[in-house]
Amino acid sequence: MNKIKAWFKGIIEKLLSWGKDSPAEEDVPVRTPTELKALAERLKEALQKNPEDIKILYDLGEVYMEMHRYGEAIPPLRTVINIEPDHKSARLQLGRAQMEMGRDDAIEHLKEAMRLDPQSEIVKKSLCQAHSNLSTSYGRMKNQRESENHFKEAIKIIPNFGPAHLSMGICYAELGRYDEALGKIQDALNFDKNLTVQAHYNFGEVYSKLKNTKKSIKHYKQAISVDPTASMPNLRLGMLYYKLKKFEDCIVPLRRAIKHSPKHGAEGYYKLGAALMKLKRYPSADKPLRKAVELSPDNETANDTLAENLFQISKDVRVNGKPGEEIDVLREVVYFNPEHIKAHERLSDAYDERRSGTKAITHCIITQRFLSEQKMLKELSLSRVHLEELYKKYMTGPAEFKKVITPRKRYF
């Protein structure tokens, strides 16, 4: 058991290197990304001269594995086993690469690796992990039968394999079998303390579904206390605080989630910006909301929220900004939300203050159309009076503005 724990601890930092006859673990110096890239280029050049050289092919696949470029590791490793089907190390590494890519055929190669070396703990662990990953995938698809089948296959090999029990817990949670989910997650934690972060995160997820916010927050915090950089516990904690309207509390975990996992950025940036808006920190909310729109340009809610934040900023600019600066901000408002009534109304006034009659009248007309659509009759009546005043002031009339186009939101 101690040997297994030690292997798990070092798997991220070490490259597994096996000889042709035995896939035993060796200590390998950690190489920098620059060194790995240069080595990969040299191996590819060597491969052009000797395209069926097993050692070059295997070394290239192994380097790609160390670089986490699993898709590129697959072709040279597959070529190795096509030439030499009983190459233990290539079978194992190919299975691991396919597992990292989420492919079902990882099982086939890892089973073959175990047939070739049935005593290898590394092979057993890798095969169990592949079954566990598939158990989780099928669980998320609510395919209980396949999820349980892969769980059973994993624990046949190593009965106390923590990731398999965790996968089954996730499956039960997806199926709404929360008591069983909690039990399996606890089993995973009991079997493997390396799963502390994942276990507490999933406890938090289950309790969140049970609407037990107190326990959910407790477990998210426990996960974060072990690994402050864990993105999902931070994201979920931040979102839960936001839901509870604890806007100040949600800021730190959301910032952490964004920092450590860009793939969750759109959601994290949006919630962070919205929370800062709720706290009336409009300038601080600007950057995360812009980033949310950049990452999800077709998200109507994100666009509308950014527009409203800019409108709030424009109020301060009106008082403290330079001449014309308010108009620049308001134009951004109607860019992100073309149907923002108050922004069009204020643009009309701002252009009027600068004696730009055509633009003042245009935005007043647009304002009226939106007020009419929203059946805001009192405001519509006042706007009509104002429009007549503008016509008189600039000595023009409705006939000159028949071609004014009403701007609309367009998300694809």
GULUM-197885 format. One record per residue (C-alpha): residue number from 1; x negated, y negated, z negated. Coordinates in steps of 0.05 Angstrom, whole numbers. Layout:
GULUM-197885
<pos NUM x X y Y z Z>
...
//
This chain:
GULUM-197885
<pos 1 x 0 y 0 z 0>
<pos 2 x -57 y -48 z -17>
<pos 3 x -88 y -34 z 50>
<pos 4 x -23 y -52 z 86>
<pos 5 x -16 y -117 z 47>
<pos 6 x -88 y -136 z 64>
<pos 7 x -75 y -123 z 138>
<pos 8 x -13 y -166 z 137>
<pos 9 x -50 y -223 z 104>
<pos 10 x -103 y -225 z 157>
<pos 11 x -63 y -210 z 220>
<pos 12 x -54 y -283 z 241>
<pos 13 x -127 y -302 z 233>
<pos 14 x -160 y -241 z 263>
<pos 15 x -162 y -210 z 330>
<pos 16 x -151 y -135 z 327>
<pos 17 x -206 y -100 z 364>
<pos 18 x -207 y -26 z 377>
<pos 19 x -255 y 21 z 412>
<pos 20 x -229 y 68 z 464>
<pos 21 x -224 y 126 z 416>
<pos 22 x -197 y 94 z 353>
<pos 23 x -154 y 33 z 342>
<pos 24 x -183 y 19 z 274>
<pos 25 x -183 y -53 z 250>
<pos 26 x -249 y -92 z 252>
<pos 27 x -268 y -160 z 227>
<pos 28 x -273 y -207 z 286>
<pos 29 x -299 y -278 z 283>
<pos 30 x -245 y -329 z 295>
<pos 31 x -258 y -364 z 361>
<pos 32 x -236 y -434 z 379>
<pos 33 x -184 y -448 z 434>
<pos 34 x -240 y -477 z 477>
<pos 35 x -283 y -414 z 468>
<pos 36 x -224 y -369 z 484>
<pos 37 x -206 y -408 z 546>
<pos 38 x -277 y -405 z 572>
<pos 39 x -281 y -330 z 557>
<pos 40 x -215 y -317 z 593>
<pos 41 x -243 y -354 z 655>
<pos 42 x -307 y -313 z 654>
<pos 43 x -268 y -248 z 648>
<pos 44 x -222 y -268 z 706>
<pos 45 x -283 y -282 z 749>
<pos 46 x -313 y -215 z 730>
<pos 47 x -247 y -181 z 746>
<pos 48 x -248 y -208 z 817>
<pos 49 x -312 y -169 z 829>
<pos 50 x -288 y -106 z 792>
<pos 51 x -212 y -106 z 792>
<pos 52 x -206 y -37 z 761>
<pos 53 x -258 y -44 z 707>
<pos 54 x -221 y -20 z 645>
<pos 55 x -266 y -56 z 595>
<pos 56 x -257 y -124 z 630>
<pos 57 x -182 y -114 z 637>
<pos 58 x -175 y -95 z 565>
<pos 59 x -219 y -151 z 540>
<pos 60 x -179 y -202 z 581>
<pos 61 x -113 y -176 z 553>
<pos 62 x -142 y -179 z 483>
<pos 63 x -166 y -251 z 492>
<pos 64 x -96 y -271 z 517>
<pos 65 x -67 y -238 z 455>
<pos 66 x -113 y -279 z 411>
<pos 67 x -91 y -342 z 448>
<pos 68 x -18 y -321 z 437>
<pos 69 x -7 y -321 z 512>
<pos 70 x 30 y -255 z 509>
<pos 71 x 61 y -258 z 578>
<pos 72 x -7 y -264 z 610>
<pos 73 x -35 y -208 z 567>
<pos 74 x 15 y -158 z 594>
<pos 75 x -10 y -148 z 667>
<pos 76 x -83 y -131 z 651>
<pos 77 x -62 y -86 z 593>
<pos 78 x -11 y -51 z 637>
<pos 79 x -64 y -40 z 690>
<pos 80 x -109 y -7 z 637>
<pos 81 x -56 y 45 z 619>
<pos 82 x -39 y 57 z 693>
<pos 83 x -112 y 76 z 703>
<pos 84 x -120 y 111 z 636>
<pos 85 x -52 y 129 z 604>
<pos 86 x -84 y 154 z 539>
<pos 87 x -121 y 89 z 523>
<pos 88 x -97 y 80 z 452>
<pos 89 x -117 y 8 z 442>
<pos 90 x -86 y -15 z 507>
<pos 91 x -21 y 21 z 490>
<pos 92 x -18 y -14 z 423>
<pos 93 x -36 y -83 z 448>
<pos 94 x 13 y -77 z 507>
<pos 95 x 68 y -57 z 459>
<pos 96 x 51 y -115 z 413>
<pos 97 x 51 y -165 z 471>
<pos 98 x 118 y -140 z 496>
<pos 99 x 145 y -143 z 424>
<pos 100 x 123 y -216 z 419>
<pos 101 x 160 y -229 z 484>
<pos 102 x 223 y -197 z 456>
<pos 103 x 223 y -140 z 506>
<pos 104 x 255 y -73 z 493>
<pos 105 x 201 y -34 z 529>
<pos 106 x 153 y -50 z 472>
<pos 107 x 183 y 11 z 437>
<pos 108 x 161 y 58 z 492>
<pos 109 x 88 y 38 z 490>
<pos 110 x 84 y 35 z 414>
<pos 111 x 115 y 105 z 409>
<pos 112 x 62 y 130 z 457>
<pos 113 x 8 y 94 z 416>
<pos 114 x 34 y 130 z 354>
<pos 115 x 33 y 197 z 391>
<pos 116 x -39 y 185 z 409>
<pos 117 x -58 y 164 z 339>
<pos 118 x -4 y 186 z 289>
<pos 119 x -45 y 166 z 228>
<pos 120 x -57 y 93 z 248>
<pos 121 x -24 y 46 z 198>
<pos 122 x -30 y -11 z 249>
<pos 123 x 9 y 28 z 301>
<pos 124 x 62 y 48 z 250>
<pos 125 x 70 y -23 z 228>
<pos 126 x 75 y -50 z 299>
<pos 127 x 127 y 2 z 318>
<pos 128 x 167 y -13 z 255>
<pos 129 x 164 y -87 z 270>
<pos 130 x 188 y -76 z 342>
<pos 131 x 248 y -36 z 316>
<pos 132 x 261 y -90 z 263>
<pos 133 x 260 y -145 z 316>
<pos 134 x 310 y -108 z 358>
<pos 135 x 353 y -95 z 296>
<pos 136 x 355 y -170 z 285>
<pos 137 x 371 y -185 z 358>
<pos 138 x 428 y -135 z 361>
<pos 139 x 453 y -161 z 293>
<pos 140 x 457 y -232 z 320>
<pos 141 x 498 y -204 z 378>
<pos 142 x 542 y -170 z 326>
<pos 143 x 525 y -102 z 355>
<pos 144 x 523 y -66 z 288>
<pos 145 x 512 y 4 z 316>
<pos 146 x 449 y -13 z 354>
<pos 147 x 424 y -57 z 297>
<pos 148 x 431 y 0 z 248>
<pos 149 x 400 y 50 z 296>
<pos 150 x 336 y 9 z 301>
<pos 151 x 336 y -3 z 226>
<pos 152 x 340 y 73 z 215>
<pos 153 x 284 y 85 z 265>
<pos 154 x 240 y 36 z 229>
<pos 155 x 251 y 65 z 159>
<pos 156 x 239 y 135 z 186>
<pos 157 x 168 y 114 z 198>
<pos 158 x 158 y 71 z 136>
<pos 159 x 217 y 75 z 87>
<pos 160 x 196 y 12 z 49>
<pos 161 x 181 y -31 z 110>
<pos 162 x 206 y -98 z 86>
<pos 163 x 219 y -132 z 154>
<pos 164 x 267 y -75 z 172>
<pos 165 x 308 y -86 z 109>
<pos 166 x 308 y -161 z 123>
<pos 167 x 332 y -150 z 194>
<pos 168 x 389 y -107 z 169>
<pos 169 x 407 y -162 z 119>
<pos 170 x 410 y -212 z 175>
<pos 171 x 455 y -165 z 214>
<pos 172 x 503 y -156 z 155>
<pos 173 x 505 y -232 z 147>
<pos 174 x 524 y -241 z 220>
<pos 175 x 580 y -190 z 210>
<pos 176 x 606 y -226 z 148>
<pos 177 x 586 y -169 z 101>
<pos 178 x 553 y -217 z 53>
<pos 179 x 546 y -173 z -8>
<pos 180 x 509 y -120 z 33>
<pos 181 x 468 y -175 z 65>
<pos 182 x 445 y -201 z -2>
<pos 183 x 427 y -130 z -24>
<pos 184 x 385 y -116 z 38>
<pos 185 x 349 y -183 z 33>
<pos 186 x 333 y -168 z -39>
<pos 187 x 306 y -99 z -18>
<pos 188 x 261 y -134 z 33>
<pos 189 x 234 y -180 z -21>
<pos 190 x 222 y -123 z -69>
<pos 191 x 184 y -83 z -16>
<pos 192 x 142 y -139 z 12>
<pos 193 x 125 y -203 z -25>
<pos 194 x 97 y -231 z 40>
<pos 195 x 170 y -240 z 60>
<pos 196 x 184 y -289 z 3>
<pos 197 x 196 y -349 z 49>
<pos 198 x 240 y -311 z 99>
<pos 199 x 278 y -276 z 43>
<pos 200 x 295 y -340 z 6>
<pos 201 x 312 y -375 z 71>
<pos 202 x 361 y -320 z 88>
<pos 203 x 389 y -319 z 17>
<pos 204 x 402 y -393 z 29>
<pos 205 x 437 y -378 z 95>
<pos 206 x 483 y -326 z 64>
<pos 207 x 502 y -370 z 5>
<pos 208 x 514 y -427 z 53>
<pos 209 x 565 y -383 z 90>
<pos 210 x 595 y -366 z 22>
<pos 211 x 600 y -442 z 10>
<pos 212 x 558 y -434 z -53>
<pos 213 x 518 y -498 z -41>
<pos 214 x 483 y -496 z -109>
<pos 215 x 452 y -427 z -96>
<pos 216 x 439 y -444 z -23>
<pos 217 x 399 y -506 z -42>
<pos 218 x 362 y -466 z -96>
<pos 219 x 338 y -413 z -47>
<pos 220 x 319 y -463 z 8>
<pos 221 x 278 y -499 z -44>
<pos 222 x 245 y -434 z -66>
<pos 223 x 225 y -419 z 5>
<pos 224 x 196 y -489 z 13>
<pos 225 x 159 y -484 z -53>
<pos 226 x 121 y -424 z -25>
<pos 227 x 109 y -456 z 43>
<pos 228 x 124 y -531 z 48>
<pos 229 x 112 y -527 z 124>
<pos 230 x 168 y -475 z 135>
<pos 231 x 212 y -511 z 186>
<pos 232 x 278 y -474 z 181>
<pos 233 x 286 y -479 z 104>
<pos 234 x 270 y -553 z 109>
<pos 235 x 317 y -564 z 167>
<pos 236 x 375 y -527 z 134>
<pos 237 x 363 y -561 z 67>
<pos 238 x 362 y -629 z 100>
<pos 239 x 426 y -613 z 139>
<pos 240 x 460 y -588 z 77>
<pos 241 x 442 y -651 z 38>
<pos 242 x 469 y -691 z 97>
<pos 243 x 535 y -652 z 95>
<pos 244 x 540 y -667 z 21>
<pos 245 x 527 y -741 z 36>
<pos 246 x 462 y -740 z -3>
<pos 247 x 428 y -780 z 50>
<pos 248 x 367 y -801 z 10>
<pos 249 x 353 y -728 z -9>
<pos 250 x 356 y -703 z 63>
<pos 251 x 302 y -749 z 91>
<pos 252 x 239 y -713 z 66>
<pos 253 x 260 y -642 z 87>
<pos 254 x 283 y -667 z 155>
<pos 255 x 217 y -702 z 166>
<pos 256 x 180 y -638 z 148>
<pos 257 x 224 y -596 z 195>
<pos 258 x 210 y -643 z 253>
<pos 259 x 135 y -645 z 239>
<pos 260 x 125 y -570 z 235>
<pos 261 x 173 y -545 z 288>
<pos 262 x 184 y -588 z 350>
<pos 263 x 234 y -538 z 378>
<pos 264 x 283 y -559 z 324>
<pos 265 x 267 y -632 z 338>
<pos 266 x 331 y -654 z 373>
<pos 267 x 375 y -633 z 315>
<pos 268 x 326 y -656 z 262>
<pos 269 x 314 y -724 z 294>
<pos 270 x 388 y -736 z 301>
<pos 271 x 405 y -719 z 229>
<pos 272 x 346 y -760 z 204>
<pos 273 x 367 y -820 z 244>
<pos 274 x 440 y -813 z 224>
<pos 275 x 420 y -807 z 150>
<pos 276 x 378 y -871 z 154>
<pos 277 x 437 y -906 z 187>
<pos 278 x 482 y -885 z 129>
<pos 279 x 430 y -917 z 83>
<pos 280 x 433 y -980 z 127>
<pos 281 x 360 y -973 z 146>
<pos 282 x 375 y -989 z 218>
<pos 283 x 304 y -1006 z 242>
<pos 284 x 277 y -941 z 211>
<pos 285 x 333 y -901 z 244>
<pos 286 x 316 y -928 z 313>
<pos 287 x 255 y -883 z 328>
<pos 288 x 286 y -815 z 307>
<pos 289 x 351 y -831 z 344>
<pos 290 x 313 y -849 z 407>
<pos 291 x 274 y -784 z 401>
<pos 292 x 339 y -745 z 393>
<pos 293 x 366 y -775 z 457>
<pos 294 x 300 y -763 z 493>
<pos 295 x 303 y -689 z 474>
<pos 296 x 378 y -682 z 488>
<pos 297 x 396 y -736 z 539>
<pos 298 x 465 y -707 z 552>
<pos 299 x 486 y -705 z 479>
<pos 300 x 543 y -755 z 474>
<pos 301 x 541 y -758 z 398>
<pos 302 x 466 y -774 z 398>
<pos 303 x 475 y -828 z 451>
<pos 304 x 534 y -859 z 415>
<pos 305 x 498 y -859 z 348>
<pos 306 x 436 y -892 z 378>
<pos 307 x 481 y -944 z 411>
<pos 308 x 516 y -960 z 345>
<pos 309 x 449 y -965 z 309>
<pos 310 x 424 y -1014 z 362>
<pos 311 x 488 y -1054 z 354>
<pos 312 x 474 y -1060 z 279>
<pos 313 x 403 y -1082 z 294>
<pos 314 x 430 y -1134 z 343>
<pos 315 x 467 y -1169 z 286>
<pos 316 x 401 y -1184 z 251>
<pos 317 x 368 y -1203 z 317>
<pos 318 x 425 y -1253 z 329>
<pos 319 x 404 y -1290 z 266>
<pos 320 x 329 y -1279 z 264>
<pos 321 x 309 y -1261 z 335>
<pos 322 x 281 y -1302 z 392>
<pos 323 x 327 y -1333 z 445>
<pos 324 x 352 y -1279 z 492>
<pos 325 x 328 y -1222 z 447>
<pos 326 x 399 y -1206 z 424>
<pos 327 x 421 y -1197 z 496>
<pos 328 x 364 y -1148 z 509>
<pos 329 x 386 y -1105 z 449>
<pos 330 x 460 y -1109 z 468>
<pos 331 x 444 y -1087 z 539>
<pos 332 x 411 y -1026 z 509>
<pos 333 x 474 y -1013 z 468>
<pos 334 x 517 y -1010 z 531>
<pos 335 x 464 y -969 z 567>
<pos 336 x 469 y -913 z 515>
<pos 337 x 544 y -922 z 505>
<pos 338 x 575 y -958 z 565>
<pos 339 x 643 y -958 z 528>
<pos 340 x 620 y -995 z 465>
<pos 341 x 675 y -1048 z 461>
<pos 342 x 642 y -1093 z 409>
<pos 343 x 577 y -1095 z 447>
<pos 344 x 612 y -1117 z 511>
<pos 345 x 651 y -1169 z 471>
<pos 346 x 588 y -1196 z 439>
<pos 347 x 551 y -1195 z 506>
<pos 348 x 606 y -1239 z 534>
<pos 349 x 596 y -1289 z 477>
<pos 350 x 520 y -1286 z 481>
<pos 351 x 520 y -1300 z 556>
<pos 352 x 570 y -1355 z 546>
<pos 353 x 523 y -1387 z 495>
<pos 354 x 469 y -1387 z 548>
<pos 355 x 517 y -1416 z 600>
<pos 356 x 515 y -1353 z 642>
<pos 357 x 589 y -1356 z 662>
<pos 358 x 592 y -1298 z 711>
<pos 359 x 562 y -1248 z 662>
<pos 360 x 604 y -1275 z 604>
<pos 361 x 668 y -1266 z 644>
<pos 362 x 647 y -1197 z 670>
<pos 363 x 636 y -1169 z 600>
<pos 364 x 701 y -1202 z 575>
<pos 365 x 739 y -1166 z 631>
<pos 366 x 706 y -1099 z 613>
<pos 367 x 723 y -1111 z 540>
<pos 368 x 796 y -1122 z 558>
<pos 369 x 800 y -1058 z 598>
<pos 370 x 773 y -1016 z 540>
<pos 371 x 818 y -1051 z 490>
<pos 372 x 878 y -1035 z 535>
<pos 373 x 857 y -962 z 540>
<pos 374 x 851 y -957 z 464>
<pos 375 x 918 y -994 z 455>
<pos 376 x 885 y -1045 z 410>
<pos 377 x 939 y -1096 z 426>
<pos 378 x 922 y -1150 z 375>
<pos 379 x 849 y -1152 z 398>
<pos 380 x 872 y -1149 z 471>
<pos 381 x 916 y -1210 z 462>
<pos 382 x 858 y -1250 z 433>
<pos 383 x 812 y -1227 z 488>
<pos 384 x 860 y -1250 z 542>
<pos 385 x 863 y -1319 z 511>
<pos 386 x 787 y -1321 z 510>
<pos 387 x 783 y -1299 z 582>
<pos 388 x 829 y -1356 z 604>
<pos 389 x 784 y -1404 z 567>
<pos 390 x 723 y -1377 z 604>
<pos 391 x 758 y -1384 z 671>
<pos 392 x 773 y -1457 z 656>
<pos 393 x 703 y -1471 z 628>
<pos 394 x 667 y -1444 z 689>
<pos 395 x 721 y -1468 z 739>
<pos 396 x 736 y -1400 z 768>
<pos 397 x 792 y -1348 z 766>
<pos 398 x 811 y -1274 z 770>
<pos 399 x 805 y -1271 z 845>
<pos 400 x 729 y -1278 z 839>
<pos 401 x 723 y -1218 z 793>
<pos 402 x 766 y -1165 z 827>
<pos 403 x 706 y -1121 z 840>
<pos 404 x 683 y -1115 z 768>
<pos 405 x 669 y -1040 z 756>
<pos 406 x 686 y -1010 z 689>
<pos 407 x 624 y -972 z 663>
<pos 408 x 634 y -901 z 640>
<pos 409 x 597 y -848 z 601>
<pos 410 x 568 y -795 z 647>
<pos 411 x 536 y -733 z 616>
<pos 412 x 517 y -673 z 658>
//
